[in-house]
Amino acid sequence: MLSRCVATDTHTFATTYWGRAPLLSSADALPRDFSDLLSPDAVDELIAERGVRSPFIRLAKEGDLLAKDCYLGPAGFGAEMPDQVDSAKVLGEFASGATIVLQGLHRLWPPVIDFVRQAVDELGHPVQANAYVTPPDSRGFDFHYDVHDVFVLQASGHKRWVVHDPVHAHPLPSQPWTQHRAAIAERVEADPVIDKVLGPGDALYLPRGWVHAAQAQDTTSIHLTVGVAAVTGLDVAKAVIEQLADDETFRRSLPMGGAPTDRDGIIPAVTKVMAQMVDRLRDDATALSTGAATHLTRRHAERTRPAAVRPLATLDAAARADTTSVRWRHALPAAVENADGRVVLRLPDRLMTFPMSCAPALAALHGGLVVTAASTPGLDPADATVLIRRLLREGVVVPAAADR
């Protein structure tokens, strides 16, 4: 993924640009364009034939979002849904200068699904993808900043990007640009850091917080914005603090008479609790770190879905479990543990238990090995067939050929 988005090696990007500075990458320096991810024909197919519903589509014009009834409508007999895209309405608004925003393409469009899955693997942070389709000489949004990092991939047409230094560095999701309107208005009066027209195949990386606006040139512009919700040090702190809920010391009520409105009264109580927290962090650093890592893994799993399963093909494979090749479901987090003489498979939403004889097989699958019943480590073909069938039906493994 990175090799298509940045014109530098992974180490240089990670140490020089990631979270620090914008990076322009021209089509000449990148391996190819982005038309395979999204093209004008693909945009038309999504709007005209895929039954896209809100909130997977929005329209914006000159900085404002349009009312939903401007582009949505009922779907007709057999699909009585009031929030499905109305292609004729979209045509009218687009012709009058509105930008089409196709949201969540990592859930809708197969090429983008695969691309985002690869991005999650490489970056290690949750990733999403939206598309912005802007008519000639139009702008969808005013100067603003995002609370997530973005890779802008210009797929078609040309768009001018103007980028300024941050007014609030490294903003959190709770710190949107609307809290800094005046500072942004002042900042954009200065010379920009970047003022560049992107053409097909060009890419731009922007860390969160960098102020920007973009305007299509003399043709329709289509670009993908690949957004990255970076995990921060504050997320780690929250994961550590969450574990203190299990400690009776921190669940106790503060002393009477120390209301938050009484500054002199509350400070001693706050100071005492902070001292207790420092002691706990010092004394139980290893356990708290392990717990925090588990919490962050679970949260990552909630925000980045594993590869989808194909129900019909999976059940067909389960019926042929004695001959089907299977592999671990891509991006499904799990831990294989031994407890009380059994093997426990700890998944984000449940626990599964198996006889200890299954330990080598589960470890091999979790480690990436593709197996059949005849080649499953530690089990004879009959027992391996039972294990494979169960794992297929539970969505833990998938037919090897189906895991894209």
C-alpha positions in Angstrom: 0.0 0.0 0.0 2.7 2.5 1.0 4.7 1.8 -2.1 1.7 3.2 -4.1 1.1 6.2 -1.9 4.5 7.7 -1.0 7.6 8.3 -3.2 10.0 7.2 -0.5 11.0 4.1 1.3 9.0 2.9 4.3 11.7 3.7 6.9 12.1 7.3 5.6 8.4 7.8 5.6 8.0 6.4 9.1 10.8 8.5 10.6 10.5 11.7 8.7 6.9 12.2 7.6 4.5 9.9 9.7 2.6 12.3 12.0 5.2 15.0 11.3 5.0 16.6 7.9 3.2 16.5 4.6 4.6 14.6 1.6 3.8 15.2 -2.0 4.4 12.2 -4.3 4.1 12.7 -8.1 2.7 10.1 -10.5 6.2 10.0 -12.1 7.7 8.7 -8.9 4.9 6.2 -8.0 4.4 2.8 -9.7 1.0 3.5 -11.3 -2.2 5.6 -11.1 -5.2 4.9 -8.9 -7.9 4.2 -11.6 -8.0 0.6 -10.5 -9.2 1.7 -7.1 -11.9 4.1 -8.4 -12.7 5.4 -11.9 -15.5 7.6 -13.3 -17.3 4.4 -14.5 -17.0 3.0 -10.9 -18.5 6.1 -9.5 -21.4 5.9 -11.9 -21.9 2.3 -11.0 -22.0 3.0 -7.3 -24.5 5.8 -7.7 -26.7 4.2 -10.3 -26.7 0.5 -9.7 -25.4 -0.3 -6.1 -28.3 1.0 -4.1 -26.1 3.2 -1.9 -27.8 4.5 1.2 -27.1 7.2 3.8 -24.7 7.6 5.4 -22.6 6.1 2.7 -23.2 9.1 0.5 -23.2 12.9 1.3 -23.2 16.0 -0.9 -21.4 19.2 -0.1 -21.2 22.6 -1.7 -19.0 25.6 -0.9 -18.3 24.4 2.6 -21.8 23.2 3.6 -23.4 19.8 3.6 -26.7 19.6 1.6 -29.9 18.3 3.1 -30.4 14.6 2.6 -33.6 15.0 0.7 -31.6 16.8 -2.0 -30.1 13.5 -3.1 -32.0 10.6 -1.3 -35.4 9.1 -1.9 -37.5 6.0 -1.6 -36.2 2.9 -3.4 -39.5 1.7 -4.8 -41.5 -1.5 -4.7 -39.7 -4.3 -2.9 -37.1 -2.1 -1.3 -39.1 0.3 0.8 -36.2 2.3 2.1 -36.5 6.1 2.3 -32.7 6.8 2.4 -31.5 5.3 -0.8 -29.6 7.4 -3.3 -31.7 9.0 -6.0 -29.3 9.1 -9.0 -31.4 11.8 -10.8 -31.2 14.1 -7.8 -27.5 13.5 -7.5 -27.1 14.5 -11.2 -28.9 17.7 -10.6 -26.9 18.7 -7.6 -23.6 17.7 -9.2 -24.4 19.7 -12.3 -24.9 22.8 -10.1 -21.6 22.4 -8.4 -22.0 20.0 -5.4 -19.3 17.5 -4.5 -20.3 13.9 -4.1 -18.8 12.2 -1.1 -18.9 8.4 -1.1 -18.2 7.3 2.4 -16.9 4.0 3.8 -15.8 2.6 0.4 -13.7 0.1 2.4 -17.1 -1.5 3.2 -18.6 -1.2 -0.3 -16.1 -1.4 -3.2 -14.0 -4.6 -3.6 -10.8 -2.9 -4.9 -10.8 -0.4 -2.0 -11.7 -3.2 0.5 -8.5 -5.0 -0.4 -6.4 -1.8 -0.5 -7.6 -0.7 3.0 -7.0 -4.2 4.4 -3.4 -4.0 3.2 -3.1 -0.5 4.6 -4.1 -1.7 8.1 -1.6 -4.5 7.9 1.2 -2.1 7.0 0.3 0.9 9.2 -1.0 -0.9 12.2 -3.7 1.6 12.8 -7.4 1.7 11.8 -8.0 2.8 8.2 -11.0 4.0 6.2 -11.5 5.3 2.7 -13.9 8.0 1.3 -14.1 9.3 -2.3 -14.7 12.9 -3.3 -16.1 13.6 -6.7 -16.0 17.3 -7.4 -17.4 19.1 -10.6 -15.1 21.5 -12.5 -14.1 24.7 -10.8 -15.9 23.7 -7.6 -15.0 23.2 -3.9 -16.7 21.0 -1.5 -15.3 22.2 1.8 -13.7 25.3 3.2 -10.3 25.4 4.9 -10.2 23.0 7.8 -8.1 20.3 9.4 -8.8 16.6 9.9 -8.5 14.7 13.2 -6.9 11.7 11.4 -4.0 11.4 9.0 -4.9 11.2 5.3 -3.5 9.9 2.1 -5.0 11.8 -0.8 -4.9 9.7 -4.0 -5.9 11.6 -7.2 -7.7 9.1 -9.4 -9.1 11.3 -12.2 -9.0 14.9 -13.2 -7.1 17.7 -11.4 -7.5 19.4 -8.1 -5.6 22.2 -6.5 -4.5 21.6 -2.9 -3.5 24.4 -0.6 -2.0 23.4 2.7 -1.0 25.5 5.8 0.8 24.7 9.0 -1.4 23.5 11.9 -3.1 25.8 14.3 -3.6 22.9 16.8 -1.0 20.2 16.4 -2.0 16.5 16.6 -5.7 17.1 17.3 -7.8 14.4 18.9 -11.2 13.3 17.6 -12.7 15.5 20.4 -10.8 18.6 19.1 -12.4 19.3 15.7 -11.4 22.2 13.5 -14.6 24.1 14.3 -13.0 24.9 17.7 -10.3 26.9 15.9 -12.2 28.8 13.2 -10.6 32.1 14.0 -7.1 30.8 14.1 -7.6 28.9 10.8 -9.0 32.1 9.1 -5.9 33.9 10.3 -3.5 31.1 9.3 -4.7 30.9 5.7 -3.8 34.6 5.1 -0.1 33.5 5.3 1.9 31.8 2.6 0.9 28.1 2.3 3.3 25.2 2.9 2.0 23.5 -0.3 0.1 24.9 -3.2 -0.1 22.2 -5.8 -2.4 20.9 -8.5 -2.7 17.1 -8.2 -3.3 15.1 -11.4 -4.0 11.5 -12.0 -1.6 9.3 -10.1 -0.4 12.0 -7.8 -0.6 11.5 -4.0 -0.4 13.7 -0.9 0.1 12.6 2.7 -1.2 15.0 5.4 -0.8 14.4 9.1 -3.8 15.3 11.2 -4.1 18.9 12.0 -2.6 20.4 8.8 -5.0 23.1 7.5 -6.1 22.5 3.9 -8.7 23.1 1.2 -9.0 21.8 -2.3 -10.7 22.9 -5.5 -11.3 21.1 -8.8 -9.8 22.6 -11.9 -11.3 22.6 -15.4 -12.4 18.9 -15.3 -14.3 16.7 -12.9 -11.9 15.6 -10.1 -12.1 12.2 -8.3 -9.8 11.5 -5.4 -9.7 8.9 -2.6 -9.0 10.1 0.9 -7.5 7.2 2.9 -8.0 8.2 6.5 -5.8 6.7 9.3 -7.1 6.9 12.9 -3.7 6.9 14.6 -3.4 5.3 18.0 -1.9 7.8 20.4 -0.1 7.9 23.8 -3.4 9.1 25.3 -5.0 5.9 24.1 -2.4 4.0 26.0 -3.0 6.1 29.1 -6.7 5.5 28.9 -6.1 1.7 28.5 -4.0 1.8 31.7 -6.4 3.9 33.6 -9.3 1.6 32.7 -7.7 -1.2 34.6 -7.8 0.9 37.8 -11.6 0.2 37.9 -10.7 -3.2 39.2 -8.9 -1.7 42.2 -11.1 -0.9 45.2 -8.8 2.0 46.2 -9.8 4.0 43.1 -13.5 3.2 43.4 -13.8 4.8 46.8 -15.6 8.1 47.2 -13.5 11.2 47.7 -13.8 12.8 51.2 -16.8 15.0 52.0 -16.3 18.7 51.7 -14.0 18.6 48.7 -16.4 19.6 46.0 -14.8 20.4 42.6 -16.1 24.0 42.9 -14.0 24.3 46.1 -10.5 24.5 44.6 -8.7 24.5 48.0 -10.8 21.6 49.2 -10.4 19.4 46.1 -6.7 19.8 45.5 -5.5 17.7 48.4 -7.9 14.8 47.4 -6.7 15.0 43.8 -3.0 15.0 44.9 -3.6 12.0 47.1 -5.2 10.0 44.3 -2.5 11.0 41.8 0.1 9.8 44.3 -1.7 6.4 44.6 -1.8 6.2 40.8 1.9 6.8 40.5 2.6 4.1 43.1 0.4 1.7 41.3 2.0 2.5 37.9 5.5 2.0 39.4 4.7 -1.2 41.4 2.6 -3.0 38.7 4.1 -1.6 35.5 4.4 -5.1 33.9 0.8 -6.2 34.6 -0.6 -2.8 33.7 1.3 -2.8 30.4 0.1 -6.3 29.6 -3.5 -5.3 30.4 -3.2 -2.1 28.3 -1.9 -4.1 25.4 -4.8 -6.4 25.6 -7.3 -3.5 25.7 -5.7 -1.8 22.7 -5.8 -5.1 20.8 -9.4 -5.5 21.5 -10.2 -1.9 20.6 -8.2 -2.3 17.3 -10.3 -5.4 16.5 -13.5 -3.5 17.1 -12.4 -0.7 14.7 -10.8 -2.9 12.0 -13.0 -5.8 10.9 -11.3 -8.9 9.8 -11.7 -10.1 6.2 -15.3 -11.0 5.4 -16.4 -14.6 5.2 -18.5 -16.0 2.4 -21.3 -17.9 4.1 -22.4 -20.2 1.3 -18.9 -21.0 0.2 -17.8 -21.6 3.8 -20.6 -24.0 4.6 -19.9 -25.8 1.3 -16.2 -26.1 2.4 -17.3 -27.3 5.9 -19.2 -30.1 4.2 -16.0 -31.1 2.5 -13.7 -30.5 5.5 -11.8 -33.7 4.9 -10.4 -32.3 1.7 -10.6 -28.5 1.9 -7.5 -26.4 2.4 -8.0 -23.7 5.0 -6.1 -20.8 6.5 -6.6 -18.4 9.3 -9.2 -15.7 8.6 -7.1 -12.6 7.6 -6.8 -9.9 10.4 -8.9 -11.9 12.9 -7.1 -11.3 16.2 -6.8 -14.2 18.7 -4.7 -15.7 21.4 -4.0 -19.4 21.7 -3.6 -20.2 25.4 -3.4 -23.3 27.6 -5.6 -23.5 30.6 -6.8 -26.4 32.9 -5.6 -29.1 30.5 -7.4 -27.6 27.5 -6.6 -25.1 24.7 -8.4 -21.8 24.8 -8.8 -19.7 21.7 -9.4 -16.2 22.9 -11.3 -14.2 20.2 -12.5 -10.6 20.5 -16.1 -11.6 21.1 -15.9 -15.1 22.6 -13.8 -17.9 24.0 -13.5 -21.4 22.3 -12.1 -24.4 24.1 -10.5 -27.5 22.5 -8.8 -30.7 23.7 -5.0 -30.2 24.3 -4.3 -32.5 21.3 -5.5 -29.5 19.1 -2.7 -27.2 20.4 -0.2 -27.8 17.6 -2.9 -27.4 14.9 -4.3 -24.2 16.3 -0.8 -22.7 16.8 0.1 -23.6 13.2 -3.1 -22.1 11.8 -2.8 -19.0 13.9 0.8 -18.7 12.7 -0.3 -18.6 9.0 0.0 -22.2 7.9 -2.4 -23.5 5.2 -3.5 -27.0 6.1 -5.8 -29.8 5.0 -7.1 -32.6 7.2 -4.2 -34.8 6.0 -1.5 -32.2 6.8 -2.8 -30.8 10.1 0.0 -30.9 12.7 -0.6 -33.1 15.7 -3.9 -34.7 14.6 -4.9 -37.7 12.5 -7.1 -36.9 9.4 -10.4 -37.8 11.2 -9.8 -35.5 14.2 -8.4 -32.8 11.9 -11.6 -32.9 9.8 -13.7 -32.3 12.9 -11.5 -29.4 14.0 -11.5 -27.8 10.5 -15.2 -28.1 10.2 -15.8 -26.4 13.5 -13.3 -23.6 12.8 -15.0 -23.0 9.4 -18.5 -22.8 10.8 -17.2 -20.4 13.6 -15.6 -18.1 11.0 -12.1 -18.6 12.4 -10.6 -20.1 9.3 -11.7 -19.8 5.7 -11.1 -21.8 2.5 -7.6 -21.0 1.4 -8.6 -19.8 -2.1 -11.4 -17.5 -0.7 -9.2 -15.4 1.6 -8.3 -12.6 -0.7 
